[in-house]
């Protein structure tokens, strides 16, 4: 790209902070940096037309972890690590709500409900008998019991007669959340460039040279917030994880309201007005879904449609309106990677599918590295 004098001076000169990725982490990082350094020139680079990855493609769950997920995490994490994970999610949601306001993000608290298929008797009983223990473990966070049993009020089929509900969970409008974040960043004077893919960077002295779209420029500090795509730029242990989602056309008199988890969280659904949004199925073929490629597969879509027909909407006619996918960043540990890599480069990645819950605080923590 042959940049003009005007382009170089207006967009790429005297840059104090450059952030790669305009998702929830990248924008929160930029906003926090602007709060800390009001006179700084801050540039956010985004390879997509819209934030590429998961920030505009997720299901809009303001969740902290279903009981089966927490019990599963206790097998690979210490109790304190699990408490810290849930606490970070709780604080992150409150920070997001405080930053943008509930009306701007469409926040609604209808609770989160875990369903158990009839064949999952062992898992159901395991979760049920550990409700008191998990409530006690998490009481320092929520101050009251977070989990309780609830009747199958929405008349799903093929499941146990009770849900195990997380009473504090809610849902948001993902698109309005990201629009609000973008508007706030622009209002603060942060420059955001879309369709700008960073190929590489090189640090030399007190500057970082960034190579993007066949042109180069320098920045004083570089912060990488590309989550599922992190390993394309960094040697960090972050694997991409594609999440496929579909949404129905409007369904007359739809009674379903809330967020729902199924099969240890590998499936999840919610109402969006009078539509049902349904995602998941990565566990059907983990290897195939460990990809940087967007798109959907017949294997996953067919399973989602089957569960819609047999479990979620057995008494309703429905049609699929459209489907899509997002790319998450996961690893063997659920703790995000937030660290300074070199004197002038830092990253905040591997959000483990909890971007809405922790993206705001991860962005702030990333910004604080260079405070």
JOTA-V921799 format. One record per residue. RES is the residue in one letter. OMEGA is omega in radians with two decimals (none if undefined). D_CENTER is the distance of its C-alpha to the mean C-alpha in whole Angstrom. Layout:
# JOTA-V921799
res=RES omega=OMEGA d_center=D_CENTER
res=RES omega=OMEGA d_center=D_CENTER
This chain:
# JOTA-V921799
res=X omega=-3.11 d_center=33
res=X omega=-3.08 d_center=36
res=X omega=3.08 d_center=35
res=X omega=3.05 d_center=38
res=X omega=-3.09 d_center=39
res=X omega=-3.14 d_center=37
res=X omega=-3.13 d_center=34
res=X omega=-3.09 d_center=34
res=X omega=-3.04 d_center=35
res=X omega=-3.03 d_center=33
res=X omega=-2.93 d_center=29
res=X omega=3.12 d_center=30
res=X omega=3.05 d_center=32
res=X omega=3.14 d_center=32
res=X omega=3.12 d_center=28
res=X omega=-3.12 d_center=27
res=X omega=3.01 d_center=24
res=X omega=3.13 d_center=22
res=X omega=3.08 d_center=18
res=X omega=-3.13 d_center=17
res=X omega=-3.12 d_center=13
res=X omega=3.04 d_center=13
res=X omega=-3.07 d_center=9
res=X omega=3.12 d_center=8
res=X omega=-3.09 d_center=9
res=X omega=-3.12 d_center=12
res=X omega=3.08 d_center=13
res=X omega=3.08 d_center=13
res=X omega=-3.14 d_center=15
res=X omega=-3.14 d_center=18
res=X omega=3.13 d_center=18
res=X omega=3.08 d_center=19
res=X omega=3.13 d_center=21
res=X omega=3.07 d_center=23
res=X omega=-3.11 d_center=24
res=X omega=-3.09 d_center=25
res=X omega=-3.03 d_center=27
res=X omega=-3.10 d_center=28
res=X omega=-3.07 d_center=30
res=X omega=3.01 d_center=28
res=X omega=-3.04 d_center=27
res=X omega=-3.12 d_center=24
res=X omega=3.07 d_center=22
res=X omega=-3.14 d_center=19
res=X omega=-3.11 d_center=19
res=X omega=-3.08 d_center=17
res=X omega=-3.10 d_center=18
res=X omega=3.01 d_center=17
res=X omega=2.96 d_center=19
res=X omega=3.10 d_center=15
res=X omega=-3.05 d_center=12
res=X omega=3.11 d_center=12
res=X omega=-3.09 d_center=9
res=X omega=-2.98 d_center=6
res=X omega=3.10 d_center=6
res=X omega=-3.04 d_center=9
res=X omega=-3.08 d_center=9
res=X omega=-3.05 d_center=6
res=X omega=3.11 d_center=9
res=X omega=3.11 d_center=8
res=X omega=2.97 d_center=9
res=X omega=-2.96 d_center=9
res=X omega=-3.06 d_center=10
res=X omega=-3.11 d_center=12
res=X omega=3.08 d_center=13
res=X omega=-3.08 d_center=16
res=X omega=3.13 d_center=19
res=X omega=3.10 d_center=19
res=X omega=3.13 d_center=16
res=X omega=3.10 d_center=17
res=X omega=3.08 d_center=21
res=X omega=3.13 d_center=20
res=X omega=3.14 d_center=18
res=X omega=3.08 d_center=21
res=X omega=-3.06 d_center=23
res=X omega=3.12 d_center=22
res=X omega=3.05 d_center=21
res=X omega=3.11 d_center=23
res=X omega=-3.12 d_center=23
res=X omega=3.10 d_center=23
res=X omega=3.13 d_center=20
res=X omega=3.09 d_center=18
res=X omega=3.14 d_center=19
res=X omega=3.12 d_center=18
res=X omega=-3.12 d_center=14
res=X omega=3.12 d_center=14
res=X omega=3.12 d_center=16
res=X omega=3.12 d_center=13
res=X omega=3.13 d_center=11
res=X omega=-3.14 d_center=14
res=X omega=-3.14 d_center=15
res=X omega=3.11 d_center=11
res=X omega=3.13 d_center=11
res=X omega=3.12 d_center=15
res=X omega=3.11 d_center=15
res=X omega=3.14 d_center=12
res=X omega=3.14 d_center=15
res=X omega=-3.10 d_center=18
res=X omega=-2.98 d_center=17
res=X omega=-3.08 d_center=17
res=X omega=-3.07 d_center=18
res=X omega=-3.10 d_center=18
res=X omega=-3.12 d_center=20
res=X omega=-3.12 d_center=18
res=X omega=3.13 d_center=14
res=X omega=-3.10 d_center=16
res=X omega=3.04 d_center=15
res=X omega=-3.13 d_center=17
res=X omega=3.10 d_center=18
res=X omega=-3.11 d_center=19
res=X omega=3.08 d_center=18
res=X omega=-2.99 d_center=16
res=X omega=3.06 d_center=19
res=X omega=3.10 d_center=19
res=X omega=3.12 d_center=22
res=X omega=3.10 d_center=24
res=X omega=-3.10 d_center=26
res=X omega=-3.13 d_center=30
res=X omega=-3.08 d_center=30
res=X omega=-3.08 d_center=27
res=X omega=-3.09 d_center=30
res=X omega=3.13 d_center=30
res=X omega=-3.13 d_center=26
res=X omega=-3.13 d_center=27
res=X omega=3.11 d_center=30
res=X omega=-3.14 d_center=28
res=X omega=-3.08 d_center=25
res=X omega=-3.08 d_center=28
res=X omega=-3.14 d_center=30
res=X omega=-3.13 d_center=27
res=X omega=-3.10 d_center=26
res=X omega=-3.13 d_center=28
res=X omega=-3.12 d_center=28
res=X omega=3.07 d_center=24
res=X omega=3.11 d_center=25
res=X omega=-3.14 d_center=27
res=X omega=-3.04 d_center=24
res=X omega=-3.09 d_center=22
res=X omega=3.08 d_center=25
res=X omega=-3.14 d_center=24
res=X omega=-3.00 d_center=21
res=X omega=3.13 d_center=21
res=X omega=3.09 d_center=25
res=X omega=3.10 d_center=26
res=X omega=3.13 d_center=25
res=X omega=-3.07 d_center=21
res=X omega=3.08 d_center=22
res=X omega=3.05 d_center=25
res=X omega=3.14 d_center=27
res=X omega=-3.14 d_center=27
res=X omega=-3.13 d_center=29
res=X omega=-3.00 d_center=28
res=X omega=-3.12 d_center=28
res=X omega=2.97 d_center=27
res=X omega=3.00 d_center=29
res=X omega=-3.10 d_center=27
res=X omega=3.03 d_center=29
res=X omega=-3.14 d_center=29
res=X omega=3.04 d_center=27
res=X omega=-3.01 d_center=29
res=X omega=3.12 d_center=30
res=X omega=2.92 d_center=28
res=X omega=2.85 d_center=24
res=X omega=-2.94 d_center=23
res=X omega=2.99 d_center=21
res=X omega=-2.90 d_center=19
res=X omega=-3.05 d_center=20
res=X omega=-3.07 d_center=18
res=X omega=-3.14 d_center=15
res=X omega=3.13 d_center=14
res=X omega=-3.14 d_center=12
res=X omega=3.01 d_center=12
res=X omega=-3.04 d_center=13
res=X omega=-3.11 d_center=10
res=X omega=3.14 d_center=13
res=X omega=3.08 d_center=15
res=X omega=-3.09 d_center=12
res=X omega=3.05 d_center=12
res=X omega=3.14 d_center=15
res=X omega=3.10 d_center=16
res=X omega=3.12 d_center=14
res=X omega=-3.14 d_center=16
res=X omega=3.12 d_center=20
res=X omega=3.13 d_center=19
res=X omega=3.14 d_center=19
res=X omega=3.12 d_center=22
res=X omega=3.14 d_center=24
res=X omega=3.09 d_center=24
res=X omega=3.10 d_center=25
res=X omega=3.13 d_center=23
res=X omega=3.14 d_center=23
res=X omega=3.12 d_center=20
res=X omega=3.09 d_center=22
res=X omega=-3.13 d_center=20
res=X omega=-3.13 d_center=21
res=X omega=-3.08 d_center=22
res=X omega=3.09 d_center=21
res=X omega=-3.13 d_center=22
res=X omega=-3.10 d_center=24
res=X omega=3.04 d_center=25
res=X omega=3.14 d_center=26
res=X omega=-3.13 d_center=29
res=X omega=3.12 d_center=30
res=X omega=-3.11 d_center=33
res=X omega=-3.12 d_center=35
res=X omega=-3.14 d_center=33
res=X omega=3.03 d_center=31
res=X omega=3.08 d_center=28
res=X omega=-3.11 d_center=29
res=X omega=3.10 d_center=26
res=X omega=-3.08 d_center=27
res=X omega=3.07 d_center=26
res=X omega=3.09 d_center=27
res=X omega=2.97 d_center=30
res=X omega=-3.11 d_center=31
res=X omega=2.98 d_center=31
res=X omega=-3.10 d_center=30
res=X omega=3.10 d_center=30
res=X omega=3.11 d_center=28
res=X omega=-3.14 d_center=28
res=X omega=3.11 d_center=25
res=X omega=3.11 d_center=22
res=X omega=-3.03 d_center=18
res=X omega=-3.08 d_center=16
res=X omega=-3.05 d_center=12
res=X omega=3.01 d_center=12
res=X omega=-3.06 d_center=9
res=X omega=-3.13 d_center=10
res=X omega=-3.02 d_center=13
res=X omega=-3.06 d_center=15
res=X omega=3.05 d_center=17
res=X omega=3.13 d_center=19
res=X omega=-2.99 d_center=20
res=X omega=3.07 d_center=20
res=X omega=-3.11 d_center=22
res=X omega=-3.12 d_center=19
res=X omega=3.12 d_center=18
res=X omega=3.13 d_center=15
res=X omega=3.05 d_center=15
res=X omega=3.11 d_center=13
res=X omega=-3.11 d_center=12
res=X omega=3.08 d_center=12
res=X omega=-3.12 d_center=11
res=X omega=-3.04 d_center=13
res=X omega=3.00 d_center=14
res=X omega=3.12 d_center=17
res=X omega=-3.12 d_center=18
res=X omega=2.90 d_center=22
res=X omega=3.13 d_center=24
res=X omega=-3.13 d_center=25
res=X omega=-3.12 d_center=27
res=X omega=3.05 d_center=30
res=X omega=3.10 d_center=30
res=X omega=-3.09 d_center=27
res=X omega=-3.08 d_center=26
res=X omega=3.11 d_center=23
res=X omega=-3.13 d_center=21
res=X omega=3.07 d_center=18
res=X omega=-3.00 d_center=15
res=X omega=3.10 d_center=16
res=X omega=-3.10 d_center=16
res=X omega=3.07 d_center=18
res=X omega=3.12 d_center=19
res=X omega=3.08 d_center=18
res=X omega=3.13 d_center=14
res=X omega=3.00 d_center=15
res=X omega=-3.10 d_center=15
res=X omega=3.14 d_center=14
res=X omega=-3.11 d_center=15
res=X omega=2.97 d_center=16
res=X omega=2.92 d_center=18
res=X omega=-2.95 d_center=18
res=X omega=3.11 d_center=21
res=X omega=3.00 d_center=23
res=X omega=2.98 d_center=21
res=X omega=3.02 d_center=19
res=X omega=-3.04 d_center=16
res=X omega=-3.13 d_center=16
res=X omega=3.09 d_center=13
res=X omega=3.13 d_center=14
res=X omega=3.13 d_center=17
res=X omega=-3.12 d_center=15
res=X omega=3.09 d_center=18
res=X omega=3.13 d_center=21
res=X omega=-3.08 d_center=21
res=X omega=-3.05 d_center=19
res=X omega=-3.12 d_center=21
res=X omega=-3.11 d_center=20
res=X omega=3.02 d_center=17
res=X omega=-2.98 d_center=16
res=X omega=3.03 d_center=17
res=X omega=-3.06 d_center=16
res=X omega=3.02 d_center=17
res=X omega=-3.14 d_center=16
res=X omega=3.14 d_center=18
res=X omega=3.14 d_center=19
res=X omega=3.10 d_center=21
res=X omega=-3.12 d_center=24
res=X omega=-3.09 d_center=23
res=X omega=-3.11 d_center=20
res=X omega=-3.14 d_center=21
res=X omega=3.13 d_center=24
res=X omega=3.11 d_center=23
res=X omega=3.14 d_center=20
res=X omega=3.12 d_center=23
res=X omega=-3.14 d_center=26
res=X omega=3.05 d_center=24
res=X omega=-3.07 d_center=23
res=X omega=-3.01 d_center=27
res=X omega=-3.04 d_center=28
res=X omega=-2.93 d_center=26
res=X omega=-3.08 d_center=24
res=X omega=-3.06 d_center=26
res=X omega=-3.08 d_center=30
res=X omega=-3.11 d_center=32
res=X omega=2.92 d_center=30
res=X omega=3.13 d_center=31
res=X omega=3.03 d_center=28
res=X omega=3.07 d_center=27
res=X omega=3.13 d_center=24
res=X omega=3.05 d_center=23
res=X omega=-3.10 d_center=21
res=X omega=-3.11 d_center=18
res=X omega=3.07 d_center=15
res=X omega=3.05 d_center=13
res=X omega=-3.13 d_center=10
res=X omega=3.08 d_center=9
res=X omega=3.04 d_center=7
res=X omega=-3.07 d_center=9
res=X omega=3.10 d_center=11
res=X omega=-3.13 d_center=14
res=X omega=3.06 d_center=17
res=X omega=-3.11 d_center=16
res=X omega=3.13 d_center=13
res=X omega=3.13 d_center=14
res=X omega=3.06 d_center=12
res=X omega=3.08 d_center=14
res=X omega=-3.08 d_center=16
res=X omega=3.04 d_center=19
res=X omega=-3.07 d_center=22
res=X omega=3.08 d_center=23
res=X omega=-3.10 d_center=26
res=X omega=-3.02 d_center=28
res=X omega=-3.08 d_center=26
res=X omega=3.11 d_center=23
res=X omega=3.14 d_center=20
res=X omega=3.01 d_center=16
res=X omega=-2.99 d_center=13
res=X omega=3.12 d_center=11
res=X omega=-3.09 d_center=10
res=X omega=2.99 d_center=7
res=X omega=3.11 d_center=8
res=X omega=-3.12 d_center=5
res=X omega=-3.05 d_center=4
res=X omega=3.13 d_center=2
res=X omega=-3.07 d_center=4
res=X omega=-3.01 d_center=7
res=X omega=-3.05 d_center=8
res=X omega=-3.12 d_center=7
res=X omega=-3.11 d_center=10
res=X omega=3.08 d_center=12
res=X omega=3.09 d_center=11
res=X omega=3.12 d_center=12
res=X omega=3.12 d_center=15
res=X omega=3.09 d_center=16
res=X omega=3.13 d_center=16
res=X omega=-3.05 d_center=19
res=X omega=3.11 d_center=21
res=X omega=-3.10 d_center=22
res=X omega=-3.13 d_center=24
res=X omega=none d_center=25
